[in-house]
Every structure is written in C-alpha cells, then in structure tokens.
Amino acid sequence: MAKGRNKNKDRDSSAVGGSSRVKSNHKSVYDDSDCESISTHITLDDDMRSVQGADEAEEMIGTGVIDSLCEHMDNATHKNISIRLAALRHLYLILASNYLGSELIKYKATLADLATKAIKKTDEECIVGSQLLAVMAVQLGEELSSEIPEALLLLCPIMTDSARILGVRSMAALSIGITSYFACETEDVFASCFKSLSDTWGAFKTGTQYTSLFCSSIGAWCLALGKADNQQITAAIALQPKLVAFVEGNQLEMRVSAGEALAFLYEVVGEKRSSHRFPNHEHLANILCELASESSKSKTKKDKRVQKMTFRQIYSFITEGEAPSLTIKLDKENLELDSCTYKMVYDQLTELLRGGMRRQLKKNELLREFFDLGAPVEETDERMNKANRMAIQNSINKMRDQQRAKLRDKRAC
C-alpha cells in the first residue's frame, strides 16, 4: 500500500516578494531553517505569478501605477500593523514589476522615509522596508543618494547583530549591497557598508550549518567591491585566504558562494591591479580542479552537478582568464552575461526583483545602460487577449465544419 501524501508540506506558502521567504504566519518568520533559500547561485527568473497572483502585474500597468502607488503610500502610515505591512508589500511589488523612472522622483523622499521607518519596526516590516529601499535604488540610482544614508546606517548594525533572525539579517545584507552599489554616493556611508559586509561573512566558520546569511552578505560584499576605492580593494585582497578556506568547507552553498566571490575578486584585482598575483594561486587552482571533477558518493547527484558546473567556470576564469558566459533571452533581445560582474549583479537583482526582473530589463534605463542593452526597445502589442483568440479559433472551426458538411453532402449525392 502506497504511503499517503504528507499534506503538511503544502501548508507553508511564501509571503509576497523577498528572498527571505517570509511566511504568512508569525511563527515561521523565526524559523531559521526557512532562510536557507535566501541566496541561491543558480538564478531562477521566477514568473511574477508566483509572487503576486496570476495577472495582477499586468493589470497594475493598465489601471494606473501612480494611483496605486499613492494609495499604498497613504496606507503605509496606518496604525494597524496588518494594513501598514500589506501597503509596504504592495509598494515593493509595484516598484519591482514596473519601471517608473522620472515619475518616481517626486515621491522618492516619502518612499525613502517609509522604508526607513519600516526598518526600525518589527522584523516583518524591516524585511519589506529593506526590499523597498533596494528596489528604489534600482529605479532611481544616484538620484536617490541624498535619501538613503540613514536607512543604510540602520541596516548595517541589523545585519551584524547576532540576536536578530537570519531572515532579517539576510535581507538587510541584500539591500545594503544593491542600494550602496547603485545609489550610495556618500563615502563614509559606503565605507561603513563595505566594512559591515566584510565583518558579517568573515565572522562565519567553515562548518556553519545555516549559510543563508553568509551567501547574502558575501554576494552583497562583491557588489560593494565593484565600486570600492584603493584602500578597500587592499582590504579585500587580504581576505582572499579566508575565501579559499570557505571553498574547502562542507556546505555546498558556502563553497559556491566563496568560489564566485573569488572569481569576482580576481576580476576586480585584474582590472585595477593587473600586476598583482596571489601567493596561494597554485593551491587554489588545485582545489578548484578537484571540486570541478569530484565524484564522491557522499554527495547527492544534484549537489555534484551544481558543484561541477559552477567550479568548472570558476577554474577556467581563475587559471585561464576565460570569463563565464550566459545568455538570457528577453523576447527579441539577448542579455549576454559575459563577466563575473554582470553575473553577480544579475544574480543579486534577481534575488530582489524575482519575476519583475524581465520587465525591469526591458524598461529600466539604469539597468539597460549597466548591461549594455541600449535604449528600451519600443514594443508593438502583438498579443491578443484570451477572448479574442477563442473567438477567432471558433470562427475557423465553424468554417471548417461547414466545408466538411458540404463535402459530405456532395459525396452522399
């Protein structure tokens, strides 16, 4: 007799948005095991249906995004926490799935203030406030610079505070990385962010069980490293042996994150200090070669497949300078991720935007410039709604049936 299906597995449904996978009930927010999926290294550009329902993203575009934005900004200051939290989530969803560009500038101070206040409150509000801050940075870039120092300086101690839950700390790390990379122009604030990110992943041990915060903080650190000054690059080079140690760790997620960070570090150092050579380069090459061809029976087939695929690319880049290459199809366009920087930024943005990533790549001028996609392509609406398609198909079917009926009548005669 077959075993019955465990229905309890289906009862945990993720809350809207966010890589922290915040659950709908309060208890699961504090379950650290749920935070393992926060940082992933195989990018999945989820459809927005998995985040906000089947057609809500499409409907929002047609019914006035700005009107929805203003309505939820009003509700985000409500005394009732449920109303306030729902409004914050909707604000995040609107900005994640729609590019507003210059239309958002007049609301930037209000939205930044809402995000900052949310970060100071409950864990759930802190997570959504962090998401809102980061998605604003993706929309406005340096235009947001004057509005974000307070929020970033609030997020840094939250990320490093071991008393806070992993979901909050991980989302804080993701937000710090993306916001500081795209929008922070204040040197002392950026320096604080860079140091906090270094301290966060650097405090981990190689045998750590929960790796979500490590993956989030080291990915965010890589983004910050992309715009670091000479002194910060020197500090990053000094951390290279620690990254090598993490590559030899027991946890797959930790190994992959550390490996990608090493590739990113090599790329940055190669661009800014081309004559530098790491003393342990040969030792690292041997480790990467072993990981790229490991066939140990103690690991699952999936883990071995992920490890081999990732470390073959990392090994090729670090030993031969052959950058990883990945092509993302965007309807009639192709996004070429042909550098460690492009790949890292794409992964971090997808972790934040989820199903809204494709829409942002099609419309967001800041991202299109960064990824060398050029100006947004004018789209012609060639799609028809379901009713029109069905009407046309029914008409075709009717004509076909009539013609067949006439043929049968002729044969009968």
Salt bridges, closest charged atoms under 4 A:
ASP10 OD2 - ARG5 NH2 2.78
ASP46 OD2 - ARG354 NH2 2.29
ASP47 OD2 - ARG49 NH1 3.06
GLU56 OE2 - HIS90 NE2 3.99
GLU58 OE2 - ARG359 NH2 3.40
ASP113 OD2 - LYS117 NZ 3.17
ASP123 OD1 - ARG164 NH2 3.03
GLU124 OE1 - HIS26 ND1 3.69
GLU125 OE2 - ARG84 NE 2.57
GLU143 OE2 - LYS108 NZ 3.14
GLU150 OE2 - LYS120 NZ 3.19
GLU185 OE2 - LYS227 NZ 3.73
ASP199 OD2 - LYS195 NZ 2.82
GLU260 OE1 - HIS41 ND1 3.15
GLU282 OE2 - ARG277 NH2 3.21
GLU294 OE2 - LYS299 NZ 2.85
ASP331 OD2 - LYS362 NZ 2.46
GLU333 OE2 - ARG368 NH2 2.57
ASP347 OD2 - LYS343 NZ 2.66
GLU351 OE2 - ARG354 NH1 3.76
ASP381 OD1 - ARG383 NE 3.98
